[in-house]
Amino acid sequence: MAFTLPPLPYDTNALAAEGMCQETLELHHGKHHQAYVTALNGFVETKPELQGKTLEEIILLVKGNPAQAPVFNNAGQHWNHILFWKNLSPKGGKIPGKLAAKIDEDLGGLDAFKTTFKQAATTQFGSGWAWLVLDPSGKLAVTKTPNGSNPLAEGQGKALLGLDVWEHAYYLDFRNRRPDYVTNYLDKLANYEFAEAELLKA
C-alpha cells in the first residue's frame, strides 16, 4: 500500500494568528511534505526489499547505507512531518501538569527547557530538527538531528515534540530569524498536550 499525505488536524489558516501563516502551511504541507511522500512511494515501487514494510521499518532498514540515502531522507522527512503537524496547535503554548512536572524533574524547569530547546534548534547548522524526547533511560532530553534524520533513526528515544528548522518552515513568517521562529513555537504553537499524551503512553 502506498504512503499518503495525512490531512492537517486544523485548517490551513488556523495558526496564522499565532505566527504561522496560511501560505506557509499550504506550501509546507501540500508541496514539501507531499514531495517526500511522492518520492518515497517511487522508491518503494522499484525496491522489492522495501515493499510491505512500515515507514519505521524502512527508516531502520536503510539508515547508515549511503546507497539508500535518498530513501532514508524521504522516509525520514515523511515520519518527521507526520509528527510535526500534530505538534502544532492554535491553542498551543500551555503545558499541562504531568508534562510540566516531568520537565521540572528532568530538565530543571520550564525556562531551562526552553533555553536548551532553543539552543538546539538555533545551533543545528543548515537544515534539521530539534526534539523533545523521552530517552531510553526514561528521562526527558532535548536533542537535534540533521536534515531528515530523527530520534527513531538515531536511537535517541521516543519523540514527543519535533520542530522543523529547515528554512521553508519559517521563511515566509520570520525570514532569516530562526531564533524568533523557535521562541514563537515554544510560546504559542507547541502542542504540549499532545506531548504529554505521548509521554503517558510510553
N, C-alpha and C positions, 0 to 999 in steps of 0.2 A: 504493500500500500504506500502511495506517495505521501511525503510530508506536506503539510499545508500550513498556510499562514493563519495563525489564530486571530480571531477578532479582538479588537481592543475592548477592555472591560468598561469603557466610558466613551463618550462622543469625542470626536477629534478637536472640538473647541472647549472641552471640559476643563482643561488645565491652563487655559490662556490667562485667566485672572491671577494664577499663581506662578506665571513666568515661563510657560511652555506653549507657544502659540500654535494655532491650528495648522499653519503651513509646516511647522517643524514636525508635528505628529504625522501629517499626511505624507511628507517626504520620507521620514524616518521609518514609519511602519509600512506604508504602501509601496515604497520604492526600495529602500535599503534592505529592510528585513525580507521583503518579497524576493529580492535578488539572491539573498543567501539561500532561501528555500528552493528557488528555481535551480540554482547551481547544484545544490546538494542532490536534488532529485535526478539531475542529469548524470552525476557521478554514480549514483546508486544503479541507475539503469544500465550502465556499462561495466559495473564491477560486481560479478556474482557473489563475491565474498561479503558484500555489504547488504545484499538483498535479504529481507525478512528480519533485519535487526532493528532494535530500538535506536533512538537518537543517542542515548547514553552508551549503548554498546558500540556504536560506530565511533564515537569520540574516543573511547578507551582502546578500541582496536587499532586505530590509525595514529594515535598520539606518538610523537617521537620518531615517526617514519618520514624522512624528507620526501620520499616519493609520493606520500599520501598527504602532504601539507595542504594542497587545495581542498581536499575532502575535510581535513581537520578544521581548517579555517572556516569553512561554510557551515559545517555541523556545529562547531563551537559557537559561532555567531547566532545560529538559529536557537540553540539552547540558551545562550545569554539573553537574547531578546525576549524569549518566552517569559523568563523571569522578570526582565526589566519592565515590561508593561504592567505586570502585577505589582511591581514595586512603586508605582506611581499612583497617586490618588488626589482628586480635587479637594479632599479633606485631610490631606497628609500633614505631617509635622508633629502630630500628637502621639506621644509614646505611652502605651498602656503599661499598667503597673508591673506585671510579671517580667516583661522585657526590660523595663526600667530598673528593676531590682537586679536582674542579671547583668545589665550594663554597669551598675554600681559595683557589683561584686567582682566582675572580671576585668573591667576596663577603667575603673577609677572614677566613674560618674559620667553624666551626660556631656558636660563640657569637654572632658578629656576624650571621650569617644569621638565627638565631632571634630576636635582638633586633629586627632590621629587619622580619622577617615579623610578629612580634607587634605592632610599632608600626603596620604597615599594617593589620592585622586589627582592632586596637582603635580606630584613628582613622578607620575607614570609618564615616562618620556614617549612622545609620539602618541600612538593610539593604544587603547586598552581599557581596563576596567578597574574599579575599586569595589571591594566587597566587605560585607559583614558576614562572618561565617561562624558556625559552631564547629570548632576544630575537633580532631579525633579524640582529644582528651576530655571533651565535654565543656570546654570553656569558649566564650566568645573571643573572636580575634578579628582584627582588620587586616586585610591582605590586598594585593593588587596583582593583576596579570596583564601581560602584553597582548595586543592585537585581539585575536579571537579565542584565546585560552580562558580558562575558568577554574574555579576550585575543584570541580569534578576531575578535570584532567590533571591538575597539579597535586591532588591528594590533600587539599587544604581543609577538607571537611564539608559540611552542609552549608550551602549558600542561603542566607536569609535575606540579604539585600545586595543588589549589584547596580552600580552606577556606570553607565556608558560614558567614557571620556573621549571617544572619537569626536573630532570636530563637528561632524554632521549632526551630532546630538544636541549641540548648543549654539552653533554659529549664528543662526538667524536671530536668536534671542539675546545672546551675550557677546557676539563677535568673538574676539580672542580672549575674553575674560573668563577663563576656566575657573579660577577661584570663586568668582561670583556665582557661576552656574552651580558649583558644588554646594556653596552655602545656601543658595535658594532651594536646592533639592533637599538638603538636610532639614531646613526650617519650614518648608512649605509643601513639598511634594512627596517626600518619602512616606511610603505606606507602612508605618511601623506596626499597624495592626496585623497586616499580612506577615510581617517578620515574626511577630510574637506567635501567631498561629503555627508557622513553620517550626519555630523553636519548641513549642509544646508537642508537636507531632514527632519530634526527633527522639 
